[in-house]
């Protein structure tokens, strides 16, 4: 995924900046920078537009793209919303998904006789499965609600 994003970002930047030369090595190096970072395609391409909309910008760098992407809200793209859902499905006791979507995880009692660790693992797997089964509905809710719990907290 990082290779595709780096390829698209560098192609767009090269259209706007004659100093950018997207060689295979350059794409690989940018992809390495993006690997494991919060970088999504639409946001990355938007970062190029935002960067080159400024007067006399320096050539865009991978860190510029990463910083821009990290500042974007969860509802900035389907890809970003899905990343958030996948991440938060690993936290079975969190209400973050419900907060951003307005959709609550169904109340399901774990099997009896489990240790706390087993219950947590069961809840995590059950929630991940539910998130995957309801992917489009949850993404649609995030994109349409544009809810930001941090804004409500005054942060």
VENHUUR-V486453 format. One record per residue. N is the residue number from 1. RES is the residue in three letters. SS is DSSP state (A for helix, B for strand, O for the rest). OMEGA is omega in radians with two decimals (* if undefined). Layout:
((N;RES;SS;OMEGA) (N;RES;SS;OMEGA))
//
This chain:
((1;UNK;O;-3.14) (2;UNK;A;3.12) (3;UNK;A;-3.14) (4;UNK;A;-3.14) (5;UNK;A;3.14) (6;UNK;A;3.12) (7;UNK;A;-3.11) (8;UNK;A;-3.13) (9;UNK;A;-3.12) (10;UNK;A;3.09) (11;UNK;A;3.13) (12;UNK;A;3.13) (13;UNK;A;-3.14) (14;UNK;A;3.08) (15;UNK;A;-3.07) (16;UNK;A;-3.01) (17;UNK;O;-3.12) (18;UNK;O;3.13) (19;UNK;O;-3.12) (20;UNK;O;3.12) (21;UNK;O;-3.04) (22;UNK;O;3.07) (23;UNK;O;3.10) (24;UNK;A;3.14) (25;UNK;A;3.12) (26;UNK;A;3.12) (27;UNK;A;3.13) (28;UNK;A;-3.13) (29;UNK;A;3.10) (30;UNK;A;3.14) (31;UNK;A;3.08) (32;UNK;A;3.11) (33;UNK;A;-3.11) (34;UNK;A;-3.06) (35;UNK;O;3.11) (36;UNK;O;3.13) (37;UNK;O;3.10) (38;UNK;O;-3.10) (39;UNK;O;3.14) (40;UNK;O;-2.98) (41;UNK;A;-3.07) (42;UNK;A;-3.13) (43;UNK;A;3.12) (44;UNK;A;3.11) (45;UNK;A;3.07) (46;UNK;A;3.14) (47;UNK;A;3.11) (48;UNK;A;3.10) (49;UNK;A;-3.13) (50;UNK;A;-3.11) (51;UNK;A;-3.06) (52;UNK;A;3.01) (53;UNK;O;3.10) (54;UNK;O;3.13) (55;UNK;O;3.06) (56;UNK;O;-3.12) (57;UNK;O;2.96) (58;UNK;O;3.04) (59;UNK;O;3.14) (60;UNK;O;-3.13) (61;UNK;O;-3.12) (62;UNK;A;3.13) (63;UNK;A;3.08) (64;UNK;A;-3.14) (65;UNK;A;-3.13) (66;UNK;A;-3.13) (67;UNK;A;3.12) (68;UNK;A;-3.11) (69;UNK;A;-3.10) (70;UNK;A;-3.12) (71;UNK;O;-3.06) (72;UNK;O;-3.14) (73;UNK;O;-3.11) (74;UNK;A;-3.07) (75;UNK;A;-3.10) (76;UNK;A;3.07) (77;UNK;O;3.05) (78;UNK;A;-3.10) (79;UNK;A;3.13) (80;UNK;A;3.13) (81;UNK;A;3.14) (82;UNK;A;3.09) (83;UNK;A;3.13) (84;UNK;A;-3.14) (85;UNK;A;3.11) (86;UNK;A;-3.13) (87;UNK;A;-3.04) (88;UNK;A;3.10) (89;UNK;O;3.08) (90;UNK;O;-3.11) (91;UNK;O;-2.99) (92;UNK;O;-3.12) (93;UNK;O;-3.12) (94;UNK;O;3.06) (95;UNK;O;-3.06) (96;UNK;A;-3.14) (97;UNK;A;3.12) (98;UNK;A;-3.13) (99;UNK;A;-3.11) (100;UNK;A;-3.07) (101;UNK;A;-3.01) (102;UNK;O;-3.12) (103;UNK;O;-3.13) (104;UNK;O;3.01) (105;UNK;O;-3.12) (106;UNK;O;3.10) (107;UNK;O;3.14) (108;UNK;O;3.11) (109;UNK;O;3.09) (110;UNK;O;3.09) (111;UNK;O;-3.12) (112;UNK;O;3.03) (113;UNK;O;-3.14) (114;UNK;O;3.01) (115;UNK;O;3.12) (116;UNK;A;3.12) (117;UNK;A;3.11) (118;UNK;A;3.12) (119;UNK;A;3.12) (120;UNK;A;3.13) (121;UNK;A;3.13) (122;UNK;A;3.12) (123;UNK;A;3.13) (124;UNK;A;-3.14) (125;UNK;A;3.13) (126;UNK;A;3.13) (127;UNK;A;3.13) (128;UNK;A;3.13) (129;UNK;A;3.13) (130;UNK;A;3.12) (131;UNK;A;3.13) (132;UNK;A;3.13) (133;UNK;A;-3.07) (134;UNK;O;-3.04) (135;UNK;A;-3.05) (136;UNK;A;3.12) (137;UNK;A;-3.13) (138;UNK;A;3.09) (139;UNK;A;3.11) (140;UNK;A;3.13) (141;UNK;A;3.11) (142;UNK;A;-3.08) (143;UNK;A;-3.10) (144;UNK;A;-3.12) (145;UNK;A;-3.08) (146;UNK;O;-3.09) (147;UNK;O;3.12) (148;UNK;O;-3.13) (149;UNK;A;3.13) (150;UNK;A;3.14) (151;UNK;A;3.13) (152;UNK;A;-3.14) (153;UNK;O;-3.14) (154;UNK;O;-3.13) (155;UNK;O;*))
//
